Amino acid sequence: MGQIVAASSAIGVASDARSTQSPITAEQAAFNRSVATAAGVVNSSGLLGQNREVTFAVDPGTHKSVIKVVDVNTNEVIDQWPPEYLLQLAAQNKPKDSR
């Protein structure tokens, strides 16, 4: 999966994905921005406790949004939506001519 970054720079990830892969729709870009904004709100609220952060990225194989809760000290992924196995399954079942 692609690079995961803190929500504060996640909007850049969405645009980077657009420029290096197949174009995303305006609707997808708006969704990515809203998810990144929501992740930033959660991070700044402190709801996750100390040393935890929500990150947002776009999976390069499936072009799906990926949200992770990460321990900022160890970079350990505590939880992820969708789970990695579902992203792998989606990438394997993706039609060859689809982007």
QUIWO-V9173 format. One record per run of one state. SS is the DSSP state (H for helix, E for strand, C for the rest). FROM is the first residue (numbers start at 1). LEN is the number of residues. If there is no record, write none. Layout:
BEGIN
ss=(SS/SS)
from=(FROM/FROM)
len=(LEN/LEN)
END
This chain:
BEGIN
ss=(C/E/H/C/H/C/E/C/E/C/E/C/H/C)
from=(1/5/7/21/26/46/52/59/65/72/77/82/84/93)
len=(4/2/14/5/20/6/7/6/7/5/5/2/9/7)
END
